């Protein structure tokens, strides 16, 4: 297996020689050895599909257009709303009520009229996904629901396409590349890292949980950079690692991930909110909620002391609270040690975990803990679980603080 982020060959062959106008426009790229004339010609020849023209899709589209990606497809079936303007910078106040694909396409064409912009005003589904994706070299996921993300994972695996994934929640962002069959090294898919999608209603959308507008720009820029690296064959890609950003802490952490052992699902067209999903444990029965402990009632959060057996049947479990200090002060979770999410998912912390000791992770609503549990398993922890619904759900049950 090649190391995480190992260089990959260029994804796209160079297009025609640059015109004098293109030489002037892309002069700053041409001065870079990592891009140069050949790389710029590859960008101009590239066909990239961006799924979603929202918080992530907005900066991705603008930066890819500015970089000279010759063909940009935009998939979105939504219209612009006033609440979008806080973070979806490809749209303006005059676009409220318009289809997002039309607003985004106008913005891209205004930046560079020479680009081929293809608007797809549809919702990606099992009936149209394969046909839409087949016309592109690379897919960028800016969607906001689990169904679309897992559909992309399955269809891209079937087509052998790489896709750049981004996820947002509150002030956190994660970015990676998934590719089932890269030309060198071992492939990794979304299902390898996060298993199947979580049960409906267990992860709140950003409309409920909130999202910092500028964190969309940070993640979107990272995704656009990854497209450039893949197209040009420049630098170290994100295949085999997840980059985690905490906007409030001002940190970026790099977490290696790998293909799930024994998982043969690499194709098909079956079937993301703004947060990543939990990983299904290998011994969980088909159809059971991800990370559900054996014998646990469906949908029931763990009691206050998670070491009693509902989440992990081990008295020596390491229980970790991933919330920020303010959240912990407002509602402490008994028996847990406090390690903020951004600190926990750093490569140093993950590498220091006891691989044989059961690990239980908690956060406010279960999304950060689900993500962290997935990364802990990817780091080699044999029994890493999380509290579905988080401390918020636990506090509403008879086992919560009201009966202490």
C-alpha positions, 0 to 999 in steps of 0.5 A: 500500500502506498503512503497516505497522500502519495503523489498520483499521476495527472488525471487529465491529458493536456489540452491545446497550446495556450493562446496569448490571452490565456498566457496573460490570464494564467501567468501566475500559474505558469510561473509555478513549477507544480502547474506550469504550461502543461498543468494549465492546459490540463486544467483547461481540458478538465471536466469537473462536476460540482454537486451542490451550489451552496456553502461548499459549492460556492467557493469551489466553483469560483476558485475552479473557474478562476483556475481555468477549469475548462468545463464546470458542471453544476448540479442543484435543484434548490433556489436561493434563499435569504439565509443562504447569503451568510455563506453561499458567496456565489449568490447575491441579494438580487438572486433570492428566488432564482434557481441556484444553478442559474445564479451560480452559472451566471457568476462563473460566466461573469468571471470567465465567459470562455468556460463551458458551464453546464447547469443541471437543475435536478436532484441527483438520484439513482436514475440520473446519477450514472449518466450525469457523472459519466460525462466528467473526469472528477466530481466535487461533493458540495451536497447537504444530505447523506443520501446524495453523498452515499449515492456519489460514493457508490456511483463514483466507485462503479465508474472509477471516478475520484471525488472530493468530499467536504463536510461542515458542522458548526465551526468544523470542516473535514475534506478528503478524496475518495477513489475506489480504483486509483491508478497507483496505491490502494483506494479508499471510499466513503463507506470505508471510513464512515460505513453507512449513513446514520439513522434518519434524524440522528444528525441535525442539519446546519439549519438547526445546528448552525455553521460559521460562514467563513468555514465554508470558504476554508473548506471550499478552498481546500477542496478546490486545491485538491482538484488542482492537485488531482488534475495536474498530478501536483503535490500530495493528494488527500487520498488516504487521509482526512484533513480536519479544520477547527475554525474557532481553534484555528487548527488543521489536523491530518488523519490517515484513513485506509480501506476497510478490511474485507469490504468488497463493495466497490461498485453499483449505483445505490444510495449527506447533512453537513456532518459525517456519518457514523461507521457501522461496526462489523458485527452489527446486524444488517439494518441496525443503527450504526454503532448500536451495542448488542441488545440495546433498545433501538433509538435509546441513548445511553444512560449517564454512566456509559460504562454500565453496558448500554454502549460498551460492556467494559468497566475500563472503557475510556470515555471521552467528551469531545465538546468545547469547554463552554458546552461541557461547563453548561452540561457536564457528562459524568465519568468522561475526560474532556478532550476537545474534538479538534485536539482528539482527531489530531494525528498525535492524539489518535496515535497515542490511543490504547488500541485494546482499551474500549473507547466511548466518545460523546459530544453534544448531538452525536455527529462529532463523536460519530466522526471521531469514532470512525477515525479512531477505528481507522487508527486501529482502536478495536472497540471505538463507539459513540453515544448516538444523539449525544449529551443532548439526547441523554439529558432528555432520558430518565437516565439523564441529569434530571434523575441524578 
